[in-house]
Amino acid sequence: MIPFCTSGSSGLSGTVDTIEGLEPDTLVTVGLSVKGADAFGAADDIPQWLDEIGLAQ
């Protein structure tokens, strides 16, 4: 599972822990959280994040 979100302040918070608790057999990658105010500029961050988790093309 690949968590990502936009957020006003809390980011992914406890989301990864919640996913792992509900689905213990699921691999959860490093997530991406973009502050809502930065969403329009996040296009440059996404390819780097995808590369970090091994999904860049």
Predicted model as a PDB file, atoms N, CA, C, CB and O in Angstrom, pLDDT in the B-factor column:
MODEL        1                                                                  
ATOM      1  N   MET A   1       0.849  -1.151   0.000  1.00 92.00           N  
ATOM      2  CA  MET A   1       0.000   0.000   0.000  1.00 92.00           C  
ATOM      3  C   MET A   1       0.902   1.222   0.000  1.00 92.00           C  
ATOM      4  CB  MET A   1      -0.970  -0.007   1.210  1.00 92.00           C  
ATOM      5  O   MET A   1       1.942   1.242   0.658  1.00 92.00           O  
ATOM      6  N   ILE A   2       0.496   2.235  -0.740  1.00 92.00           N  
ATOM      7  CA  ILE A   2       1.283   3.450  -0.889  1.00 92.00           C  
ATOM      8  C   ILE A   2       0.443   4.631  -0.413  1.00 92.00           C  
ATOM      9  CB  ILE A   2       1.745   3.648  -2.368  1.00 92.00           C  
ATOM     10  O   ILE A   2      -0.360   5.166  -1.178  1.00 92.00           O  
ATOM     11  N   PRO A   3       0.618   5.043   0.842  1.00 93.00           N  
ATOM     12  CA  PRO A   3      -0.204   6.137   1.356  1.00 93.00           C  
ATOM     13  C   PRO A   3       0.290   7.499   0.865  1.00 93.00           C  
ATOM     14  CB  PRO A   3      -0.217   6.110   2.881  1.00 93.00           C  
ATOM     15  O   PRO A   3       1.493   7.755   0.799  1.00 93.00           O  
ATOM     16  N   PHE A   4      -0.658   8.358   0.527  1.00 90.00           N  
ATOM     17  CA  PHE A   4      -0.332   9.740   0.187  1.00 90.00           C  
ATOM     18  C   PHE A   4      -1.533  10.607   0.512  1.00 90.00           C  
ATOM     19  CB  PHE A   4       0.069   9.881  -1.313  1.00 90.00           C  
ATOM     20  O   PHE A   4      -2.670  10.135   0.528  1.00 90.00           O  
ATOM     21  N   CYS A   5      -1.271  11.883   0.770  1.00 87.00           N  
ATOM     22  CA  CYS A   5      -2.357  12.785   1.129  1.00 87.00           C  
ATOM     23  C   CYS A   5      -1.931  14.231   0.972  1.00 87.00           C  
ATOM     24  CB  CYS A   5      -2.820  12.525   2.557  1.00 87.00           C  
ATOM     25  O   CYS A   5      -0.745  14.544   0.871  1.00 87.00           O  
ATOM     26  N   THR A   6      -2.917  15.097   0.955  1.00 86.00           N  
ATOM     27  CA  THR A   6      -2.684  16.516   1.194  1.00 86.00           C  
ATOM     28  C   THR A   6      -3.275  16.793   2.571  1.00 86.00           C  
ATOM     29  CB  THR A   6      -3.333  17.442   0.060  1.00 86.00           C  
ATOM     30  O   THR A   6      -4.222  16.136   3.004  1.00 86.00           O  
ATOM     31  N   SER A   7      -2.697  17.772   3.241  1.00 85.00           N  
ATOM     32  CA  SER A   7      -3.111  17.995   4.612  1.00 85.00           C  
ATOM     33  C   SER A   7      -2.943  19.454   4.988  1.00 85.00           C  
ATOM     34  CB  SER A   7      -2.320  17.107   5.562  1.00 85.00           C  
ATOM     35  O   SER A   7      -2.074  20.151   4.463  1.00 85.00           O  
ATOM     36  N   GLY A   8      -3.785  19.904   5.903  1.00 84.00           N  
ATOM     37  CA  GLY A   8      -3.645  21.248   6.425  1.00 84.00           C  
ATOM     38  C   GLY A   8      -2.554  21.351   7.473  1.00 84.00           C  
ATOM     39  O   GLY A   8      -1.896  22.384   7.599  1.00 84.00           O  
ATOM     40  N   SER A   9      -2.361  20.251   8.241  1.00 81.00           N  
ATOM     41  CA  SER A   9      -1.326  20.325   9.273  1.00 81.00           C  
ATOM     42  C   SER A   9      -0.844  18.967   9.769  1.00 81.00           C  
ATOM     43  CB  SER A   9      -1.836  21.112  10.431  1.00 81.00           C  
ATOM     44  O   SER A   9       0.324  18.847  10.140  1.00 81.00           O  
ATOM     45  N   SER A  10      -1.675  17.957   9.792  1.00 84.00           N  
ATOM     46  CA  SER A  10      -1.305  16.717  10.478  1.00 84.00           C  
ATOM     47  C   SER A  10      -0.546  15.713   9.627  1.00 84.00           C  
ATOM     48  CB  SER A  10      -2.521  16.069  10.997  1.00 84.00           C  
ATOM     49  O   SER A  10      -0.002  14.750  10.169  1.00 84.00           O  
ATOM     50  N   GLY A  11      -0.491  15.899   8.330  1.00 85.00           N  
ATOM     51  CA  GLY A  11       0.206  14.940   7.473  1.00 85.00           C  
ATOM     52  C   GLY A  11      -0.423  13.566   7.548  1.00 85.00           C  
ATOM     53  O   GLY A  11      -1.635  13.432   7.715  1.00 85.00           O  
ATOM     54  N   LEU A  12       0.406  12.551   7.426  1.00 86.00           N  
ATOM     55  CA  LEU A  12      -0.105  11.179   7.504  1.00 86.00           C  
ATOM     56  C   LEU A  12      -0.422  10.776   8.938  1.00 86.00           C  
ATOM     57  CB  LEU A  12       0.906  10.205   6.907  1.00 86.00           C  
ATOM     58  O   LEU A  12      -1.128   9.797   9.180  1.00 86.00           O  
ATOM     59  N   SER A  13       0.110  11.545   9.886  1.00 88.00           N  
ATOM     60  CA  SER A  13      -0.156  11.329  11.302  1.00 88.00           C  
ATOM     61  C   SER A  13       0.012   9.852  11.646  1.00 88.00           C  
ATOM     62  CB  SER A  13      -1.573  11.813  11.672  1.00 88.00           C  
ATOM     63  O   SER A  13       1.094   9.309  11.423  1.00 88.00           O  
ATOM     64  N   GLY A  14      -0.987   9.189  12.169  1.00 88.00           N  
ATOM     65  CA  GLY A  14      -0.904   7.774  12.532  1.00 88.00           C  
ATOM     66  C   GLY A  14      -1.447   6.842  11.476  1.00 88.00           C  
ATOM     67  O   GLY A  14      -1.734   5.679  11.761  1.00 88.00           O  
ATOM     68  N   THR A  15      -1.593   7.333  10.265  1.00 89.00           N  
ATOM     69  CA  THR A  15      -2.212   6.540   9.206  1.00 89.00           C  
ATOM     70  C   THR A  15      -1.487   5.236   8.928  1.00 89.00           C  
ATOM     71  CB  THR A  15      -2.279   7.342   7.951  1.00 89.00           C  
ATOM     72  O   THR A  15      -2.122   4.188   8.814  1.00 89.00           O  
ATOM     73  N   VAL A  16      -0.163   5.286   8.817  1.00 89.00           N  
ATOM     74  CA  VAL A  16       0.595   4.065   8.517  1.00 89.00           C  
ATOM     75  C   VAL A  16       0.409   3.036   9.621  1.00 89.00           C  
ATOM     76  CB  VAL A  16       2.092   4.383   8.338  1.00 89.00           C  
ATOM     77  O   VAL A  16       0.215   1.854   9.336  1.00 89.00           O  
ATOM     78  N   ASP A  17       0.466   3.462  10.865  1.00 92.00           N  
ATOM     79  CA  ASP A  17       0.245   2.532  11.986  1.00 92.00           C  
ATOM     80  C   ASP A  17      -1.151   1.934  11.937  1.00 92.00           C  
ATOM     81  CB  ASP A  17       0.457   3.245  13.328  1.00 92.00           C  
ATOM     82  O   ASP A  17      -1.332   0.749  12.215  1.00 92.00           O  
ATOM     83  N   THR A  18      -2.133   2.744  11.588  1.00 93.00           N  
ATOM     84  CA  THR A  18      -3.509   2.251  11.487  1.00 93.00           C  
ATOM     85  C   THR A  18      -3.630   1.212  10.388  1.00 93.00           C  
ATOM     86  CB  THR A  18      -4.479   3.406  11.225  1.00 93.00           C  
ATOM     87  O   THR A  18      -4.244   0.164  10.587  1.00 93.00           O  
ATOM     88  N   ILE A  19      -3.051   1.495   9.232  1.00 93.00           N  
ATOM     89  CA  ILE A  19      -3.088   0.531   8.118  1.00 93.00           C  
ATOM     90  C   ILE A  19      -2.432  -0.773   8.539  1.00 93.00           C  
ATOM     91  CB  ILE A  19      -2.381   1.106   6.862  1.00 93.00           C  
ATOM     92  O   ILE A  19      -2.986  -1.853   8.333  1.00 93.00           O  
ATOM     93  N   GLU A  20      -1.242  -0.665   9.131  1.00 93.00           N  
ATOM     94  CA  GLU A  20      -0.525  -1.880   9.549  1.00 93.00           C  
ATOM     95  C   GLU A  20      -1.300  -2.653  10.610  1.00 93.00           C  
ATOM     96  CB  GLU A  20       0.863  -1.520  10.085  1.00 93.00           C  
ATOM     97  O   GLU A  20      -1.233  -3.881  10.641  1.00 93.00           O  
ATOM     98  N   GLY A  21      -2.028  -1.966  11.473  1.00 95.00           N  
ATOM     99  CA  GLY A  21      -2.841  -2.645  12.481  1.00 95.00           C  
ATOM    100  C   GLY A  21      -4.041  -3.355  11.883  1.00 95.00           C  
ATOM    101  O   GLY A  21      -4.407  -4.446  12.322  1.00 95.00           O  
ATOM    102  N   LEU A  22      -4.653  -2.740  10.883  1.00 96.00           N  
ATOM    103  CA  LEU A  22      -5.834  -3.325  10.256  1.00 96.00           C  
ATOM    104  C   LEU A  22      -5.488  -4.394   9.221  1.00 96.00           C  
ATOM    105  CB  LEU A  22      -6.655  -2.242   9.606  1.00 96.00           C  
ATOM    106  O   LEU A  22      -6.247  -5.340   9.012  1.00 96.00           O  
ATOM    107  N   GLU A  23      -4.345  -4.232   8.586  1.00 95.00           N  
ATOM    108  CA  GLU A  23      -3.913  -5.151   7.529  1.00 95.00           C  
ATOM    109  C   GLU A  23      -2.468  -5.574   7.779  1.00 95.00           C  
ATOM    110  CB  GLU A  23      -4.054  -4.492   6.125  1.00 95.00           C  
ATOM    111  O   GLU A  23      -1.568  -5.136   7.062  1.00 95.00           O  
ATOM    112  N   PRO A  24      -2.231  -6.415   8.780  1.00 95.00           N  
ATOM    113  CA  PRO A  24      -0.859  -6.748   9.183  1.00 95.00           C  
ATOM    114  C   PRO A  24      -0.036  -7.453   8.109  1.00 95.00           C  
ATOM    115  CB  PRO A  24      -0.900  -7.608  10.396  1.00 95.00           C  
ATOM    116  O   PRO A  24       1.192  -7.432   8.186  1.00 95.00           O  
ATOM    117  N   ASP A  25      -0.654  -8.067   7.128  1.00 96.00           N  
ATOM    118  CA  ASP A  25       0.082  -8.760   6.073  1.00 96.00           C  
ATOM    119  C   ASP A  25       0.358  -7.873   4.862  1.00 96.00           C  
ATOM    120  CB  ASP A  25      -0.684  -9.984   5.637  1.00 96.00           C  
ATOM    121  O   ASP A  25       0.878  -8.346   3.852  1.00 96.00           O  
ATOM    122  N   THR A  26       0.012  -6.595   4.959  1.00 93.00           N  
ATOM    123  CA  THR A  26       0.181  -5.670   3.853  1.00 93.00           C  
ATOM    124  C   THR A  26       1.479  -4.889   4.007  1.00 93.00           C  
ATOM    125  CB  THR A  26      -1.012  -4.714   3.765  1.00 93.00           C  
ATOM    126  O   THR A  26       1.771  -4.361   5.081  1.00 93.00           O  
ATOM    127  N   LEU A  27       2.258  -4.818   2.928  1.00 93.00           N  
ATOM    128  CA  LEU A  27       3.462  -4.002   2.920  1.00 93.00           C  
ATOM    129  C   LEU A  27       3.040  -2.554   2.710  1.00 93.00           C  
ATOM    130  CB  LEU A  27       4.467  -4.472   1.813  1.00 93.00           C  
ATOM    131  O   LEU A  27       2.337  -2.241   1.749  1.00 93.00           O  
ATOM    132  N   VAL A  28       3.465  -1.681   3.598  1.00 92.00           N  
ATOM    133  CA  VAL A  28       3.140  -0.259   3.502  1.00 92.00           C  
ATOM    134  C   VAL A  28       4.446   0.482   3.221  1.00 92.00           C  
ATOM    135  CB  VAL A  28       2.442   0.273   4.821  1.00 92.00           C  
ATOM    136  O   VAL A  28       5.387   0.409   4.011  1.00 92.00           O  
ATOM    137  N   THR A  29       4.502   1.193   2.099  1.00 90.00           N  
ATOM    138  CA  THR A  29       5.706   1.928   1.724  1.00 90.00           C  
ATOM    139  C   THR A  29       5.772   3.267   2.451  1.00 90.00           C  
ATOM    140  CB  THR A  29       5.750   2.146   0.206  1.00 90.00           C  
ATOM    141  O   THR A  29       4.854   3.644   3.179  1.00 90.00           O  
ATOM    142  N   VAL A  30       6.871   3.973   2.239  1.00 87.00           N  
ATOM    143  CA  VAL A  30       7.015   5.336   2.745  1.00 87.00           C  
ATOM    144  C   VAL A  30       5.970   6.200   2.054  1.00 87.00           C  
ATOM    145  CB  VAL A  30       8.465   5.893   2.504  1.00 87.00           C  
ATOM    146  O   VAL A  30       5.872   6.203   0.827  1.00 87.00           O  
ATOM    147  N   GLY A  31       5.209   6.914   2.823  1.00 90.00           N  
ATOM    148  CA  GLY A  31       4.145   7.737   2.260  1.00 90.00           C  
ATOM    149  C   GLY A  31       4.618   9.132   1.883  1.00 90.00           C  
ATOM    150  O   GLY A  31       5.737   9.542   2.192  1.00 90.00           O  
ATOM    151  N   LEU A  32       3.735   9.841   1.210  1.00 90.00           N  
ATOM    152  CA  LEU A  32       3.983  11.233   0.839  1.00 90.00           C  
ATOM    153  C   LEU A  32       2.853  12.082   1.389  1.00 90.00           C  
ATOM    154  CB  LEU A  32       4.106  11.400  -0.707  1.00 90.00           C  
ATOM    155  O   LEU A  32       1.677  11.819   1.140  1.00 90.00           O  
ATOM    156  N   SER A  33       3.225  13.089   2.129  1.00 90.00           N  
ATOM    157  CA  SER A  33       2.258  14.046   2.648  1.00 90.00           C  
ATOM    158  C   SER A  33       2.639  15.425   2.136  1.00 90.00           C  
ATOM    159  CB  SER A  33       2.205  14.017   4.208  1.00 90.00           C  
ATOM    160  O   SER A  33       3.767  15.879   2.324  1.00 90.00           O  
ATOM    161  N   VAL A  34       1.693  16.082   1.492  1.00 90.00           N  
ATOM    162  CA  VAL A  34       1.917  17.411   0.946  1.00 90.00           C  
ATOM    163  C   VAL A  34       0.998  18.377   1.671  1.00 90.00           C  
ATOM    164  CB  VAL A  34       1.673  17.446  -0.595  1.00 90.00           C  
ATOM    165  O   VAL A  34      -0.212  18.164   1.736  1.00 90.00           O  
ATOM    166  N   LYS A  35       1.573  19.432   2.211  1.00 87.00           N  
ATOM    167  CA  LYS A  35       0.734  20.450   2.848  1.00 87.00           C  
ATOM    168  C   LYS A  35      -0.178  21.055   1.790  1.00 87.00           C  
ATOM    169  CB  LYS A  35       1.604  21.558   3.536  1.00 87.00           C  
ATOM    170  O   LYS A  35       0.250  21.321   0.667  1.00 87.00           O  
ATOM    171  N   GLY A  36      -1.420  21.268   2.151  1.00 84.00           N  
ATOM    172  CA  GLY A  36      -2.398  21.794   1.210  1.00 84.00           C  
ATOM    173  C   GLY A  36      -1.935  23.047   0.501  1.00 84.00           C  
ATOM    174  O   GLY A  36      -2.173  23.209  -0.695  1.00 84.00           O  
ATOM    175  N   ALA A  37      -1.272  23.940   1.230  1.00 84.00           N  
ATOM    176  CA  ALA A  37      -0.795  25.183   0.633  1.00 84.00           C  
ATOM    177  C   ALA A  37       0.313  24.937  -0.388  1.00 84.00           C  
ATOM    178  CB  ALA A  37      -0.298  26.124   1.717  1.00 84.00           C  
ATOM    179  O   ALA A  37       0.560  25.784  -1.247  1.00 84.00           O  
ATOM    180  N   ASP A  38       0.990  23.777  -0.303  1.00 84.00           N  
ATOM    181  CA  ASP A  38       2.084  23.458  -1.213  1.00 84.00           C  
ATOM    182  C   ASP A  38       1.673  22.525  -2.352  1.00 84.00           C  
ATOM    183  CB  ASP A  38       3.211  22.836  -0.444  1.00 84.00           C  
ATOM    184  O   ASP A  38       2.514  22.128  -3.159  1.00 84.00           O  
ATOM    185  N   ALA A  39       0.401  22.175  -2.424  1.00 85.00           N  
ATOM    186  CA  ALA A  39      -0.062  21.176  -3.376  1.00 85.00           C  
ATOM    187  C   ALA A  39       0.248  21.538  -4.825  1.00 85.00           C  
ATOM    188  CB  ALA A  39      -1.537  20.976  -3.217  1.00 85.00           C  
ATOM    189  O   ALA A  39       0.625  20.667  -5.609  1.00 85.00           O  
ATOM    190  N   PHE A  40       0.097  22.794  -5.186  1.00 85.00           N  
ATOM    191  CA  PHE A  40       0.345  23.173  -6.579  1.00 85.00           C  
ATOM    192  C   PHE A  40       1.813  23.046  -6.954  1.00 85.00           C  
ATOM    193  CB  PHE A  40      -0.122  24.594  -6.825  1.00 85.00           C  
ATOM    194  O   PHE A  40       2.126  22.858  -8.130  1.00 85.00           O  
ATOM    195  N   GLY A  41       2.712  23.143  -6.001  1.00 86.00           N  
ATOM    196  CA  GLY A  41       4.137  23.009  -6.268  1.00 86.00           C  
ATOM    197  C   GLY A  41       4.675  21.611  -6.043  1.00 86.00           C  
ATOM    198  O   GLY A  41       5.881  21.395  -6.161  1.00 86.00           O  
ATOM    199  N   ALA A  42       3.822  20.662  -5.722  1.00 87.00           N  
ATOM    200  CA  ALA A  42       4.263  19.316  -5.369  1.00 87.00           C  
ATOM    201  C   ALA A  42       4.659  18.466  -6.567  1.00 87.00           C  
ATOM    202  CB  ALA A  42       3.186  18.623  -4.612  1.00 87.00           C  
ATOM    203  O   ALA A  42       5.217  17.382  -6.394  1.00 87.00           O  
ATOM    204  N   ALA A  43       4.384  18.929  -7.757  1.00 88.00           N  
ATOM    205  CA  ALA A  43       4.697  18.134  -8.951  1.00 88.00           C  
ATOM    206  C   ALA A  43       6.177  17.776  -9.020  1.00 88.00           C  
ATOM    207  CB  ALA A  43       4.291  18.895 -10.213  1.00 88.00           C  
ATOM    208  O   ALA A  43       6.532  16.727  -9.559  1.00 88.00           O  
ATOM    209  N   ASP A  44       7.033  18.618  -8.491  1.00 86.00           N  
ATOM    210  CA  ASP A  44       8.467  18.324  -8.492  1.00 86.00           C  
ATOM    211  C   ASP A  44       8.841  17.290  -7.426  1.00 86.00           C  
ATOM    212  CB  ASP A  44       9.262  19.605  -8.270  1.00 86.00           C  
ATOM    213  O   ASP A  44       9.840  16.587  -7.577  1.00 86.00           O  
ATOM    214  N   ASP A  45       8.067  17.193  -6.371  1.00 89.00           N  
ATOM    215  CA  ASP A  45       8.350  16.252  -5.285  1.00 89.00           C  
ATOM    216  C   ASP A  45       7.915  14.828  -5.615  1.00 89.00           C  
ATOM    217  CB  ASP A  45       7.663  16.709  -4.016  1.00 89.00           C  
ATOM    218  O   ASP A  45       8.519  13.869  -5.134  1.00 89.00           O  
ATOM    219  N   ILE A  46       6.901  14.686  -6.411  1.00 89.00           N  
ATOM    220  CA  ILE A  46       6.318  13.366  -6.673  1.00 89.00           C  
ATOM    221  C   ILE A  46       7.283  12.428  -7.389  1.00 89.00           C  
ATOM    222  CB  ILE A  46       5.058  13.514  -7.495  1.00 89.00           C  
ATOM    223  O   ILE A  46       7.427  11.288  -6.948  1.00 89.00           O  
ATOM    224  N   PRO A  47       7.956  12.837  -8.474  1.00 91.00           N  
ATOM    225  CA  PRO A  47       8.909  11.910  -9.112  1.00 91.00           C  
ATOM    226  C   PRO A  47      10.025  11.457  -8.168  1.00 91.00           C  
ATOM    227  CB  PRO A  47       9.526  12.568 -10.336  1.00 91.00           C  
ATOM    228  O   PRO A  47      10.432  10.296  -8.207  1.00 91.00           O  
ATOM    229  N   GLN A  48      10.519  12.356  -7.325  1.00 92.00           N  
ATOM    230  CA  GLN A  48      11.568  11.994  -6.370  1.00 92.00           C  
ATOM    231  C   GLN A  48      11.043  10.960  -5.379  1.00 92.00           C  
ATOM    232  CB  GLN A  48      12.083  13.246  -5.621  1.00 92.00           C  
ATOM    233  O   GLN A  48      11.732   9.987  -5.074  1.00 92.00           O  
ATOM    234  N   TRP A  49       9.831  11.164  -4.875  1.00 92.00           N  
ATOM    235  CA  TRP A  49       9.217  10.221  -3.939  1.00 92.00           C  
ATOM    236  C   TRP A  49       9.014   8.853  -4.605  1.00 92.00           C  
ATOM    237  CB  TRP A  49       7.866  10.774  -3.426  1.00 92.00           C  
ATOM    238  O   TRP A  49       9.309   7.818  -4.007  1.00 92.00           O  
ATOM    239  N   LEU A  50       8.515   8.856  -5.831  1.00 93.00           N  
ATOM    240  CA  LEU A  50       8.315   7.590  -6.544  1.00 93.00           C  
ATOM    241  C   LEU A  50       9.630   6.858  -6.757  1.00 93.00           C  
ATOM    242  CB  LEU A  50       7.637   7.838  -7.890  1.00 93.00           C  
ATOM    243  O   LEU A  50       9.680   5.630  -6.691  1.00 93.00           O  
ATOM    244  N   ASP A  51      10.693   7.608  -7.011  1.00 94.00           N  
ATOM    245  CA  ASP A  51      12.013   6.999  -7.154  1.00 94.00           C  
ATOM    246  C   ASP A  51      12.462   6.386  -5.827  1.00 94.00           C  
ATOM    247  CB  ASP A  51      13.043   8.043  -7.639  1.00 94.00           C  
ATOM    248  O   ASP A  51      13.012   5.285  -5.804  1.00 94.00           O  
ATOM    249  N   GLU A  52      12.229   7.092  -4.734  1.00 92.00           N  
ATOM    250  CA  GLU A  52      12.624   6.601  -3.412  1.00 92.00           C  
ATOM    251  C   GLU A  52      11.928   5.295  -3.042  1.00 92.00           C  
ATOM    252  CB  GLU A  52      12.325   7.651  -2.362  1.00 92.00           C  
ATOM    253  O   GLU A  52      12.513   4.448  -2.366  1.00 92.00           O  
ATOM    254  N   ILE A  53      10.685   5.130  -3.481  1.00 92.00           N  
ATOM    255  CA  ILE A  53       9.961   3.894  -3.131  1.00 92.00           C  
ATOM    256  C   ILE A  53      10.025   2.856  -4.246  1.00 92.00           C  
ATOM    257  CB  ILE A  53       8.500   4.210  -2.813  1.00 92.00           C  
ATOM    258  O   ILE A  53       9.357   1.824  -4.182  1.00 92.00           O  
ATOM    259  N   GLY A  54      10.843   3.138  -5.279  1.00 91.00           N  
ATOM    260  CA  GLY A  54      11.080   2.154  -6.340  1.00 91.00           C  
ATOM    261  C   GLY A  54      10.011   2.080  -7.399  1.00 91.00           C  
ATOM    262  O   GLY A  54       9.885   1.052  -8.066  1.00 91.00           O  
ATOM    263  N   LEU A  55       9.237   3.125  -7.579  1.00 89.00           N  
ATOM    264  CA  LEU A  55       8.168   3.099  -8.573  1.00 89.00           C  
ATOM    265  C   LEU A  55       8.352   4.102  -9.716  1.00 89.00           C  
ATOM    266  CB  LEU A  55       6.863   3.361  -7.898  1.00 89.00           C  
ATOM    267  O   LEU A  55       7.464   4.264 -10.553  1.00 89.00           O  
ATOM    268  N   ALA A  56       9.506   4.772  -9.746  1.00 83.00           N  
ATOM    269  CA  ALA A  56       9.751   5.734 -10.828  1.00 83.00           C  
ATOM    270  C   ALA A  56       9.942   4.982 -12.132  1.00 83.00           C  
ATOM    271  CB  ALA A  56      10.993   6.621 -10.522  1.00 83.00           C  
ATOM    272  O   ALA A  56      10.468   3.869 -12.170  1.00 83.00           O  
ATOM    273  N   GLN A  57       9.502   5.620 -13.182  1.00 74.00           N  
ATOM    274  CA  GLN A  57       9.661   4.992 -14.518  1.00 74.00           C  
ATOM    275  C   GLN A  57      10.764   5.660 -15.276  1.00 74.00           C  
ATOM    276  CB  GLN A  57       8.356   5.063 -15.333  1.00 74.00           C  
ATOM    277  O   GLN A  57      11.051   5.281 -16.412  1.00 74.00           O  
TER     278      GLN A  57                                                      
ENDMDL                                                                          
END                                                                             
